[in-house]
Structures are given as C-alpha cells and as structure tokens.
C-alpha cells in the first residue's frame, strides 16, 4: 500500500512538472490575446525560433551559412568562438524584441480593425514564415541545448530521489528547474502588470482600446511590448523544452498542447494559464496511471483534448475566462 501511494505521488508530481511546461507556452498565447485580441498561432514556432537562435549564438554558428556557402563556394559554418549561456540568452531576447517590432511594424499595423479570422490567418502565415527562416538561418538538424540546466537527452537522466516508508521515487531535475523558473516568471509578470506604468497601460489596453487611446496610451508601443514579452516567454519555454528533448522542428508542436490549457483556464487569464496547465499535466498522468492499462495505454495523446471538449460544452469561457453576454 505505501508503495502504491508513493507511486501515485510520483505520478502527480511529474504531472505538476509537465503542467508547468504546458503553462509556459500558454502564457504567450494569453498575453497577446489579452492585449490585442489576436490568437497567436505562431507562439509555438516562436519558441522553436528562439531556441534555434540561442543555440546558434552559443555555438558561434554563421546565420544562413548554407546559402552563403552555396553562392560563394565556401565551407564556412562557424565564427570560431563560443558565447557564454547568459550572454547568449540576453542576445536572443534582443532578437525577439526586434522580431516583435518587425511583426507590429510590417504586419499587424496594416491589419488594424480587421476581423479576428483575418488576424488569425496572419499568425498562421507568420508561423510558417518564421519556421522557414529558422531552417534557413540555423539548419534543420537536431541540436543539443546546454545552458547549465539538467539535461534530458543524454544516455542518462539527471533525477532527484525521494524516499519514504522504505520506498523511493524519482523526479526529473529538469522539471524541477522548469517549475522554479516558471514560478519566478509568473511572479515577475504579475509584478510588472500590477506595479509598473507600462503594465498598467497594458491592462488598460486589454480592457478597452478606445479608452486607452483617449488617455494617450500608444497602442503601437503596447503591442510591441506585449509581443516582446511573449517572445521572452517563448524563449524560456524553448529553453526548457529544448533542454528536455533537443532543439528540433517538432518543438513548434508544443503549441498544440497549450490549446487545451487555454480552453480550461480561459484565453484572457494569466492565473488561468497556470492552473489549466497544472490540471492538464496532472490529469493526463493520473488518467494514464489509473485508466491507461484498461484501454491499452497511450491516453496522454488525447486526454487533454477530450477534457477541453467537455469544457467547451459546459463552460466555454474556461475556469477564469470572462463570460461574454451580447444583447441584440
């Protein structure tokens, strides 16, 4: 009995850790949707692009080296230096800020007052464009990302062992690190939103665009700011997922796992993204543990979407979302 209890505790804790990683991706969706009403399909690709850029900068890789070599007949791939992880993260964050400015300046600035479906289609195009640019800049091979976190793609996995009642269970140290980082990131976002001038302006824009304009808040600045923050969140998510499974193009598919999180927590709630991620993470692990053996396993692939479907039927606004009432 104690062994089964500890095994269940291990499943729950691993579910919580996985839920934190899902919530990191969902946060980027929430930030952009809350401030501009745009559902950013490109959020997963932003995490991929940020991780690719980080690895490229750390390794001193020459951007677009394959194209340059094909044109000039050279065999150059690296500058010959390695950049420390912290400096590379700062430089990559700068790249994501430039990306945010370009997106606002050349795409969404020209789509003001368009229908939501038009804006959504624009983010789909942005996702495929960014994925192609990442491939051309850094190549499509799987890359190892090492920023000092425990690694998850080695022959062994760095774990912490917990013991009780003479039994032990294991927690991946990378998941522990991701949880700590996510807690600090969410706390920083809440502090920024509540106690800074820019954060209050962001909340004002999220509540009412026209009212924010009437008191002198620049929508262009706020949208660049929120895309920059979403880019930084994508960078953090890309680091965590890249360290866990390697930086590869399937990394962009983590956005699909964030969709049930958003449906549970609500598209406009930062706490909802966290709670939704934890519910999905724990729920899919427990369901696989308890029900999986009865149905042949592999329930983690579809459990989150079935749960999201139930929420869409009975509570479409999510746990923390705002219920919209339209009078005609």
C-alpha positions as MATLAB code, in Angstrom:
seq = 'XXXXXXXXXXXXXXXXXXXXXXXXXXXXXXXXXXXXXXXXXXXXXXXXXXXXXXXXXXXXXXXXXXXXXXXXXXXXXXXXXXXXXXXXXXXXXXXXXXXXXXXXXXXXXXXXXXXXXXXXXXXXXXXXXXXXXXXXXXXXXXXXXXXXXXXXXXXXXXXXXXXXXXXXXXXXXXXXXXXXXXXXXXXXXXXXXXXXXXXXXXXXXXXXXXXXXXXXXXXXXXXXXXXXXXXXXXXXXXXXXXXXXXXXXXXXXXXXXXXXXXXXXXXXXXXXXXXXXXXXXXXXXXXXXXXXXXXXXXXXXXXXXXXXXXXXXXXXXXXXXXXXXXXX';
ca = [
       0.000    0.000    0.000;
       2.737    2.583    0.832;
       4.475    1.643   -2.425;
       1.307    2.320   -4.433;
       0.765    5.610   -2.592;
       4.312    6.764   -3.330;
       3.982    5.725   -6.956;
       0.784    7.771   -7.202;
       2.603   10.711   -5.591;
       5.377   10.369   -8.163;
       2.791   10.424  -10.958;
       1.115   13.533   -9.513;
       4.406   15.394   -9.021;
       5.569   14.554  -12.540;
       2.181   15.729  -13.804;
       2.603   19.048  -11.981;
       6.054   19.472  -13.513;
       4.744   18.701  -17.002;
       1.843   21.085  -16.428;
       4.271   23.914  -15.699;
       5.907   23.396  -19.098;
       2.492   23.476  -20.793;
       1.614   26.649  -18.882;
       4.807   28.374  -20.060;
       3.668   28.040  -23.664;
       0.076   29.015  -22.837;
       1.278   32.227  -21.177;
       2.456   33.591  -24.514;
      -0.972   32.993  -26.050;
      -2.722   34.708  -23.134;
      -0.509   37.804  -23.161;
      -1.071   38.551  -26.843;
      -4.773   37.639  -26.881;
      -5.472   39.702  -23.766;
      -3.790   42.854  -25.132;
      -4.762   42.722  -28.805;
      -7.453   40.074  -29.282;
      -5.141   38.116  -31.605;
      -4.888   34.346  -31.207;
      -1.208   33.870  -31.998;
      -0.872   30.571  -33.827;
       2.862   31.309  -34.171;
       3.616   31.065  -30.428;
       4.987   27.522  -30.695;
       7.161   28.466  -33.670;
       8.397   31.493  -31.717;
       9.632   29.084  -29.019;
      11.340   26.995  -31.711;
      12.925   30.041  -33.382;
      14.144   31.429  -30.040;
      15.723   28.079  -29.110;
      17.360   27.741  -32.552;
      18.735   31.275  -32.303;
      20.046   30.653  -28.793;
      21.903   27.502  -29.847;
      23.243   29.256  -32.962;
      24.580   32.197  -30.947;
      26.101   29.978  -28.252;
      27.888   27.814  -30.829;
      29.038   30.785  -32.906;
      27.213   29.486  -35.962;
      27.094   31.708  -39.043;
      23.455   32.538  -39.942;
      22.388   31.437  -43.427;
      25.726   29.605  -43.785;
      24.256   27.015  -46.169;
      23.061   29.738  -48.555;
      26.337   31.687  -48.285;
      28.391   28.563  -48.973;
      26.206   27.607  -51.939;
      26.581   31.073  -53.504;
      30.295   31.648  -52.891;
      31.515   28.047  -52.887;
      32.907   28.273  -49.351;
      32.755   25.838  -46.420;
      32.223   28.273  -43.566;
      29.818   27.308  -40.798;
      31.141   28.844  -37.556;
      32.815   32.056  -36.471;
      35.205   30.082  -34.275;
      34.011   31.252  -30.868;
      31.519   30.176  -28.231;
      29.267   32.641  -26.395;
      28.513   32.118  -22.670;
      24.959   30.953  -21.988;
      23.837   34.069  -20.079;
      25.113   36.468  -22.749;
      23.561   34.293  -25.472;
      20.188   34.392  -23.678;
      20.381   38.202  -23.471;
      21.255   38.468  -27.169;
      18.445   36.080  -28.102;
      15.995   38.137  -26.039;
      17.149   41.151  -28.062;
      16.457   39.236  -31.278;
      12.923   38.504  -30.061;
      12.366   42.216  -29.310;
      13.443   43.077  -32.859;
      11.116   40.358  -34.119;
       8.247   41.889  -32.103;
       8.906   45.319  -33.622;
       9.020   43.904  -37.165;
       5.764   41.986  -36.636;
       3.963   45.083  -35.404;
       5.533   47.449  -37.937;
       5.084   45.398  -41.091;
       2.157   43.060  -40.383;
      -0.364   43.969  -37.709;
      -0.067   47.711  -38.134;
      -1.717   47.234  -41.530;
      -4.425   44.930  -40.162;
      -5.952   47.248  -37.557;
      -9.754   46.805  -37.232;
      -9.737   43.663  -39.378;
     -11.891   40.668  -38.490;
     -10.386   38.215  -35.935;
     -10.216   35.468  -38.568;
      -8.001   37.714  -40.728;
      -5.635   38.304  -37.813;
      -5.599   34.584  -37.017;
      -4.740   33.735  -40.637;
      -1.928   36.302  -40.474;
      -0.410   34.475  -37.483;
      -0.620   31.173  -39.396;
       1.339   32.754  -42.244;
       3.780   34.216  -39.719;
       4.303   30.766  -38.167;
       5.244   29.121  -41.469;
       7.420   32.086  -42.477;
       9.291   32.049  -39.164;
       9.762   28.292  -39.342;
      11.251   28.642  -42.828;
      13.554   31.465  -41.728;
      14.732   29.385  -38.774;
      15.528   26.494  -41.106;
      17.480   28.740  -43.497;
      19.365   30.522  -40.712;
      20.358   27.634  -38.465;
      19.671   24.381  -40.344;
      17.187   21.611  -39.625;
      19.338   19.110  -37.690;
      18.572   18.310  -34.047;
      20.656   20.476  -31.721;
      21.667   19.963  -28.113;
      20.879   22.908  -25.857;
      23.019   23.229  -22.743;
      22.580   26.394  -20.657;
      23.576   24.777  -17.373;
      20.245   23.075  -16.686;
      19.992   19.315  -16.091;
      19.882   17.571  -19.435;
      17.101   15.295  -20.637;
      18.557   13.968  -23.900;
      21.636   12.188  -22.604;
      22.003    8.433  -22.139;
      21.040    9.064  -18.519;
      18.558   11.470  -16.987;
      19.501   13.706  -14.073;
      16.980   12.971  -11.314;
      16.355   13.634   -7.630;
      15.379   10.675   -5.464;
      12.808   10.976   -2.669;
      12.405    8.219   -0.089;
       9.660    7.384    2.431;
       8.442    4.175    4.096;
      11.462    2.380    2.705;
      10.483    3.186   -0.908;
      11.772    5.793   -3.319;
      10.593    7.697   -6.371;
      12.282    9.942   -8.879;
      11.683   13.471  -10.171;
      13.499   14.793  -13.230;
      15.763   17.666  -12.145;
      14.994   19.496  -15.382;
      11.301   19.529  -14.432;
      12.210   20.892  -11.004;
      14.278   23.641  -12.633;
      11.432   24.456  -15.037;
       8.997   24.749  -12.128;
      11.267   27.170  -10.268;
      11.824   29.281  -13.392;
       8.098   29.317  -14.182;
       7.218   30.466  -10.646;
       9.673   33.363  -10.887;
       8.491   34.225  -14.401;
       4.818   34.325  -13.414;
       5.630   36.356  -10.291;
       7.613   38.811  -12.423;
       4.755   39.127  -14.931;
       2.257   39.799  -12.145;
       4.555   42.385  -10.549;
       5.101   44.033  -13.931;
       1.377   44.111  -14.667;
       0.357   45.492  -11.277;
       3.133   47.874  -10.253;
       4.689   49.417  -13.372;
       3.416   52.190  -15.602;
       3.776   50.025  -18.715;
       1.976   47.149  -17.014;
      -0.970   49.333  -16.065;
      -1.075   50.666  -19.628;
      -1.117   47.088  -20.909;
      -4.069   46.248  -18.657;
      -5.871   49.389  -19.798;
      -5.449   48.405  -23.444;
      -6.687   44.899  -22.636;
      -9.829   46.328  -21.012;
     -10.731   48.936  -23.663;
      -8.649   50.006  -26.668;
     -10.592   53.186  -27.319;
     -10.480   54.326  -23.684;
      -6.734   53.665  -23.601;
      -6.262   55.776  -26.734;
      -8.302   58.606  -25.232;
      -5.879   58.940  -22.293;
      -2.802   59.000  -24.516;
      -1.652   55.362  -24.427;
       0.141   54.330  -27.620;
      -1.330   51.094  -28.935;
       1.679   50.530  -31.191;
       4.044   50.683  -28.209;
       1.855   48.375  -26.114;
       1.573   45.813  -28.891;
       5.331   45.832  -29.475;
       5.780   45.456  -25.714;
       3.365   42.542  -25.392;
       4.850   40.729  -28.413;
       8.304   41.269  -26.870;
       7.149   39.771  -23.563;
       5.516   36.883  -25.412;
       8.805   36.416  -27.283;
      10.705   36.241  -23.990;
       8.174   33.733  -22.620;
       8.653   31.725  -25.836;
      12.426   31.856  -25.259;
      12.036   30.464  -21.723;
       9.690   27.727  -22.978;
      12.088   26.944  -25.828;
      14.986   26.605  -23.376;
      13.047   24.233  -21.124;
      11.654   22.049  -23.906;
      14.914   22.214  -25.893;
      16.960   21.077  -22.896;
      14.472   18.264  -22.328;
      14.190   16.799  -25.827;
      16.671   18.684  -28.010;
      16.034   21.648  -30.285;
      14.194   20.214  -33.276;
      11.391   21.393  -35.505;
       8.803   19.252  -33.737;
       9.302   21.678  -30.839;
       6.807   24.004  -32.516;
       4.073   21.416  -31.890;
       4.083   22.238  -28.174;
       1.598   24.961  -29.109;
      -0.965   22.231  -29.775;
      -0.662   21.038  -26.163;
      -1.237   24.609  -24.977;
      -4.670   24.788  -26.633;
      -6.449   22.574  -24.054;
      -4.707   24.584  -21.331;
      -6.199   27.789  -22.742;
      -9.650   26.245  -23.032;
      -9.546   25.195  -19.391;
      -8.041   28.333  -17.932;
      -9.502   30.955  -20.241;
      -7.866   32.917  -23.043;
      -7.517   36.136  -21.021;
      -6.255   34.931  -17.648;
      -2.611   34.544  -16.627;
      -3.559   32.566  -13.467;
      -5.871   30.518  -15.693;
      -2.935   29.507  -17.901;
      -1.048   28.281  -14.847;
      -3.992   26.430  -13.288;
      -5.049   24.985  -16.652;
      -1.524   23.722  -17.294;
      -1.375   22.037  -13.892;
      -4.807   20.420  -14.377;
      -3.833   19.077  -17.795;
      -0.444   17.877  -16.585;
      -1.749   16.069  -13.508;
      -4.908   14.857  -15.244;
      -3.166   13.182  -18.156;
      -0.592   11.483  -15.904;
      -3.219   10.223  -13.444;
      -5.525    9.084  -16.249;
      -2.672    7.172  -17.854;
      -1.786    5.660  -14.450;
      -5.327    4.646  -13.463;
      -7.232    4.092  -16.732;
      -4.454    3.610  -19.282;
      -3.833   -0.093  -18.564;
      -7.553   -0.810  -19.071;
      -7.718    0.775  -22.531;
      -4.327   -0.161  -23.915;
      -2.370    2.925  -22.832;
      -1.315    5.998  -24.847;
      -4.067    8.081  -23.233;
      -1.741   11.090  -22.765;
      -2.065   11.798  -26.502;
      -5.801   12.532  -26.341;
      -6.868   13.043  -22.711;
      -6.217   16.813  -22.714;
      -8.334   17.353  -25.842;
     -11.271   15.321  -24.513;
     -11.179   17.325  -21.277;
     -11.037   20.566  -23.281;
     -14.024   19.417  -25.343;
     -16.045   18.874  -22.156;
     -15.155   22.383  -21.007;
     -16.226   23.819  -24.358;
     -19.616   22.179  -23.906;
     -20.285   23.049  -20.265;
     -18.084   26.113  -19.579;
     -16.807   27.577  -22.861;
     -15.203   30.638  -21.209;
     -12.927   28.399  -19.104;
     -12.339   28.473  -15.365;
     -11.051   32.050  -15.224;
     -12.325   33.466  -18.515;
     -14.872   36.254  -18.780;
     -18.401   35.309  -19.752;
     -19.447   37.485  -22.694;
     -23.122   38.464  -22.916;
     -24.280   40.113  -26.120;
     -27.609   41.936  -26.242;
     -29.412   42.313  -29.539;
];
